[in-house]
């Protein structure tokens, strides 16, 4: 029976994975959902595509041992996660090619949420949301054993799932 399945993949290998899956017989469809994210640079604004579900790809195929072996032969696909329902795929497909700002809205954030900083001098650091004021967040980070509160924009964080 043909259905959607979720696999984990290596980061930044979408192009090679797409080529590999396109050549496989038995794959009906695959999806690596991306969203357009706007970044402020010194030269103005830049639009870049970012994955919505980083390191996950959705593949529609008949789940049998031969297909599992074929897909596992791809060096950039690392593991099988599980089956994905049709209702979930409808939601995922509706998110594909949308604006990142629409997906990561302030409504998803609340005090106590864990975020990863991406647009501050503390890039890559995890922080905890302390306060939300419009599009401005106050987040707490641990520096040298002490918690410090910094202010940043909603665009400067990625929501972490825990």
C-alpha positions in Angstrom: 0.0 0.0 0.0 1.4 3.4 -1.0 1.7 5.9 1.8 3.8 8.7 3.2 6.9 7.9 5.3 9.3 10.1 7.2 13.1 9.6 7.0 16.0 11.5 8.7 18.6 13.0 6.3 22.0 14.7 6.6 21.8 18.5 6.7 22.5 20.5 3.5 22.2 17.5 1.2 18.8 18.2 -0.3 20.0 18.4 -3.9 21.9 15.1 -3.8 19.0 13.4 -2.0 16.5 14.7 -4.6 18.7 13.3 -7.4 19.0 9.9 -5.7 15.2 9.6 -5.0 14.3 10.8 -8.5 16.2 7.9 -10.0 14.6 5.2 -7.7 11.7 3.2 -9.1 8.8 2.9 -6.8 9.0 6.4 -5.3 5.8 8.2 -6.2 6.6 11.5 -4.6 8.9 13.1 -2.0 8.9 16.4 -0.1 11.6 18.4 1.7 9.4 21.3 2.9 11.1 24.7 2.6 10.1 28.2 3.6 11.4 31.6 2.5 13.1 33.5 5.3 14.2 37.1 5.0 17.5 38.2 6.5 18.8 41.7 7.0 22.4 42.1 5.7 24.7 45.1 5.3 23.5 45.4 1.7 19.8 45.2 2.4 17.5 42.3 2.7 18.2 38.8 1.4 15.7 36.0 1.0 16.9 32.5 1.6 15.1 29.1 1.6 15.3 27.3 4.9 13.9 23.8 5.8 10.7 23.8 7.9 11.5 20.3 9.3 15.3 20.3 9.3 16.8 16.9 8.6 13.5 15.2 7.7 12.2 14.2 4.3 8.8 12.9 3.5 8.6 10.1 0.9 5.5 8.5 -0.7 6.1 4.8 -1.7 4.9 1.2 -1.1 6.6 0.2 2.2 8.3 -3.1 1.5 11.7 -4.7 2.3 13.1 -4.0 -1.2 12.2 -0.3 -1.0 13.7 0.0 2.5 17.0 -1.5 1.2 17.0 0.8 -1.8 16.4 4.0 0.3 18.9 2.9 2.9 21.5 2.7 0.1 21.6 6.5 -0.1 24.5 7.7 2.0 22.7 10.9 2.9 19.5 9.3 4.2 20.3 8.0 7.7 17.2 6.4 9.2 13.5 5.6 9.1 11.3 7.5 11.5 7.8 6.2 10.7 4.6 6.5 8.8 2.9 9.9 8.2 -0.9 10.2 7.9 -2.7 11.8 5.0 -4.0 14.6 7.3 -0.5 15.5 8.5 0.7 15.6 4.9 -2.0 18.0 3.9 -0.8 20.4 6.7 2.9 19.9 5.7 2.2 20.5 2.0 0.3 23.7 2.8 3.4 25.0 4.7 5.8 24.2 1.9 7.0 27.3 0.0 5.4 29.7 2.5 7.0 32.6 4.3 9.0 31.7 7.3 7.6 34.6 9.3 4.1 33.2 8.8 5.1 29.9 10.3 7.2 31.2 13.2 4.8 33.7 14.6 4.7 35.3 18.0 1.7 33.2 18.9 3.9 30.1 19.0 6.2 31.7 21.6 5.4 32.0 25.3 7.5 32.8 28.3 9.6 29.8 29.2 9.9 28.6 25.6 13.4 27.5 24.6 14.8 29.2 21.4 18.0 29.2 19.5 19.6 32.6 18.7 20.4 33.2 15.1 20.5 36.9 14.5 22.4 38.2 17.5 26.1 38.2 18.6 25.2 35.0 20.5 24.4 33.0 17.3 23.9 29.3 18.1 23.2 29.8 21.8 20.1 28.5 23.5 18.0 30.9 25.4 14.7 31.0 27.3 12.0 33.5 26.5 11.3 35.8 29.5 8.9 38.4 28.0 7.2 39.1 24.7 6.4 42.7 23.6 5.1 42.8 20.1 7.9 41.7 17.8 10.6 42.2 20.5 11.6 39.3 22.8 13.5 39.4 26.1 15.4 36.2 26.4 17.7 34.8 29.1 21.0 33.3 28.3 23.6 31.8 30.6 27.0 33.6 30.3 29.8 32.5 32.6 27.4 30.8 35.0 25.1 33.8 35.4 21.8 34.4 33.6 21.6 37.6 31.5 18.6 39.0 29.8 19.0 40.4 26.3 16.4 41.9 23.9 16.1 40.7 20.3 13.6 40.5 17.5 11.3 37.6 16.8 13.3 37.1 13.6 16.5 36.6 15.6 15.3 33.3 17.1 14.4 29.7 16.0 11.9 27.9 18.2 13.4 24.7 19.6 11.3 21.7 20.3 11.7 19.9 23.5 
